[in-house]
Amino acid sequence: MESMSVRNWPVNKTSSKPLCGDDDAHLDPGIAADQWLAALPQSAGILYFENGNLSVVAGNRRFLDALVRYRQRTAGKVQEADEWVGRIADFLASGNDALSFEMGRDGKLGPEYFMCTLGRLPADGEDGHKILLTITDRTTERAIEKNLRRELLSDGLTALPNRTGFGEEIDDRLRNNAWPEHAQFGIIAIDLSRFSRVNESLGPMAGDELLITVAKRLKSGLRQGDVLARIGGNDFAIFARLNNGLSDALHIVQRIKEALSSPIRLSGLQIRVDCAIGCALSINLEEDPDDVVRKAQAAVKIAKRSGKVEIYRNGVLKEAQRRFSIESRLRDALAQGGLALAYQPLIHLQTGEITGFEALARWDDDELGRVPPTEFIAVAEESGLITSLGRWAAYEAAQALSRWDAKFGQVIPVGVNVNLSPIQMARDDVASMFEEALRYSGVTGNRLTAELTESAIIADPDKARKLLFALKDLQMPIAMDDFGTGFSNLASLHSLPIDILKIDRSFVSTMLEDRDKAVIVRTILSLAESLNLRVTAEGIETQDLAHALQKMGCWQGQGYHFARPMSENDAYDYWRARWNFETI
């Protein structure tokens, strides 16, 4: 075979020497090395290394063709040949039997990648070393891996980085870019408002078109080095280098607003895009970017409520984390019976008898401790768990009445009030819920009162009207809770089948010291009388308040003056003790 010298890489003319000795019984000693190598599917050759010189003993066609191309490509260049000699020398010095490594190079069509494996061969008493070298082309596999990684890290609709890709882009810029002293980075979170309405009214394709257009507009307003990503359905985020702290962030916010200021045309309609924007600034470049992203998302949630650009404040993330913990634990509590109803007595102010109880949800969690209703109900409404919570409360209240009847041996003359959330009214079939609760418990509808707020009626008057009449078909009384704090008018009260007005505690608790509050209470009582409605006063904390409301003609009251909310068994005992006293 003709010698092909590539620096210290000549082809040795002993290539026809058998690969194994006579003592290898399982191999045919008559088969030459090049015949064994030809059977291998990848490029393979036998190298001979002695005193820093490297030569080729044998090779299959793929290997020899690659050697020719290698010689042509590296003509006049010694660096790559030196790298091979160095790798083999290190391998031999290590004492290992095999070594695998990947090498890359720039090919005519782009980067090429090869998996190389070195293995020791018997030297047959020679001074040098024989090495088996196999080379497997991994360019296609690496290209597939690159495409899969691109899909994993990018959003298929907008071609922007997704949440995972956003994190990697941030890490890359923090690690590889030169940052001036005292520089910060910031995350600006953007939530498109009313995006779901576009999907519902124009269809998902219009929604996709809107997202693509918004992405293009946001990208057009970026500075060099900023990163835009789509991190959720209608959520975008921008990573920005901030040399001047908050002023740089606000400048970017202004550019975002300008980019989205003009309407977007969709399906022949002009759509104006509104968005909520929240910002979070890093303390320093060492801060975890994921934490800053979460802070920005916490700020954008506040921005959705306030309608203003919000900058993250210390403590907001802890509040968000607590809300998340409450949501997770509440979901488990609803599934495992971890909540309880407490019952606060409703007292007839003229006779002192117990007319019923208001059912109030209470939650003592093993990890969170006692969670106030104002906190977990707000989380339930935000997360959608309010439907499950409301259904549980209605069924449990009806069952409690059934158990009290069973204890007493006959139907007891009390009812239970159950609160309805406006969100539950909008999302759930409330009439069906109460019908099931009454049917499963065997309780009649006149003993279960539905309490709803003015805001629930105002949010969707037509739906509220249908619901109230459906509840009246079940013979259920209806109470308007927190009356006086909303926007109800005489016309709505007159046209709706409402039986009871509940005066909010904010008017009752201070009416003896505040003349204006007393006037409001008298006005509500007069209004109720003219409309043939009964009135319940909340927040009665003292005997004087109870007497004053009694003189005004108020029908019913509740508050700590009479009793705090109590367990089901305590509520029954409380009623039984009062009932025995009244009947003596």
Stockholm file with secondary structure:
# STOCKHOLM 1.0

chainA/1-584         MESMSVRNWPVNKTSSKPLCGDDDAHLDPGIAADQWLAALPQSAGILYFENGNLSVVAGNRRFLDALVRYRQRTAGKVQEADEWVGRIADFLASGNDALSFEMGRDGKLGPEYFMCTLGRLPADGEDGHKILLTITDRTTERAIEKNLRRELLSDGLTALPNRTGFGEEIDDRLRNNAWPEHAQFGIIAIDLSRFSRVNESLGPMAGDELLITVAKRLKSGLRQGDVLARIGGNDFAIFARLNNGLSDALHIVQRIKEALSSPIRLSGLQIRVDCAIGCALSINLEEDPDDVVRKAQAAVKIAKRSGKVEIYRNGVLKEAQRRFSIESRLRDALAQGGLALAYQPLIHLQTGEITGFEALARWDDDELGRVPPTEFIAVAEESGLITSLGRWAAYEAAQALSRWDAKFGQVIPVGVNVNLSPIQMARDDVASMFEEALRYSGVTGNRLTAELTESAIIADPDKARKLLFALKDLQMPIAMDDFGTGFSNLASLHSLPIDILKIDRSFVSTMLEDRDKAVIVRTILSLAESLNLRVTAEGIETQDLAHALQKMGCWQGQGYHFARPMSENDAYDYWRARWNFETI
#=GR chainA/1-584 SS CCCCCSSSCCBCTTTTSBSSCTTCTTSCTTSBHHHHHHTSSSEEEEEEEETTEEEEEEECHHHHHHHHHHHHHTTTCCHHHHHHHHHHHHHHHHTCSEEEEEEEEEETTEEEEEEEEEEEECCTTCSSEEEEEEEEECHHHHHHHHHHHHHHHBCTTTCSBCHHHHHHHHHHHHHHSCCCTTCEEEEEEEEETTHHHHHHHHCHHHHHHHHHHHHHHHHHTCCTTCEEEECSSSEEEEEEEESSTHHHHHHHHHHHHHHTSSCEEETTEEECCCEEEEEEECSSTTSCHHHHHHHHHHHHHHHHHHSSCEECCTTHHHHHHHHHHHHHHHHHHHHHTCEEEEEEEEEETTTCCEEEEEEEEEEEETTTEEECHHHHHHHHHHHTTHHHHHHHHHHHHHHHHHHHHHHHTSCCSCEEEEECCHHHHHHSCHHHHHHHHHHHHTCCGGGEEEEEEHHHHHHSHHHHHHHHHHHHHTTCCEEEEEETSSCCCHHHHHHSCCCEEEECHHHHTTTTTCHHHHHHHHHHHHHHHHTTCEEEECCCCSHHHHHHHHHHTCCEECSTTTCCCBCHHHHHHHHHHHHHHHHC
#=GC SS_cons         CCCCCSSSCCBCTTTTSBSSCTTCTTSCTTSBHHHHHHTSSSEEEEEEEETTEEEEEEECHHHHHHHHHHHHHTTTCCHHHHHHHHHHHHHHHHTCSEEEEEEEEEETTEEEEEEEEEEEECCTTCSSEEEEEEEEECHHHHHHHHHHHHHHHBCTTTCSBCHHHHHHHHHHHHHHSCCCTTCEEEEEEEEETTHHHHHHHHCHHHHHHHHHHHHHHHHHTCCTTCEEEECSSSEEEEEEEESSTHHHHHHHHHHHHHHTSSCEEETTEEECCCEEEEEEECSSTTSCHHHHHHHHHHHHHHHHHHSSCEECCTTHHHHHHHHHHHHHHHHHHHHHTCEEEEEEEEEETTTCCEEEEEEEEEEEETTTEEECHHHHHHHHHHHTTHHHHHHHHHHHHHHHHHHHHHHHTSCCSCEEEEECCHHHHHHSCHHHHHHHHHHHHTCCGGGEEEEEEHHHHHHSHHHHHHHHHHHHHTTCCEEEEEETSSCCCHHHHHHSCCCEEEECHHHHTTTTTCHHHHHHHHHHHHHHHHTTCEEEECCCCSHHHHHHHHHHTCCEECSTTTCCCBCHHHHHHHHHHHHHHHHC
//
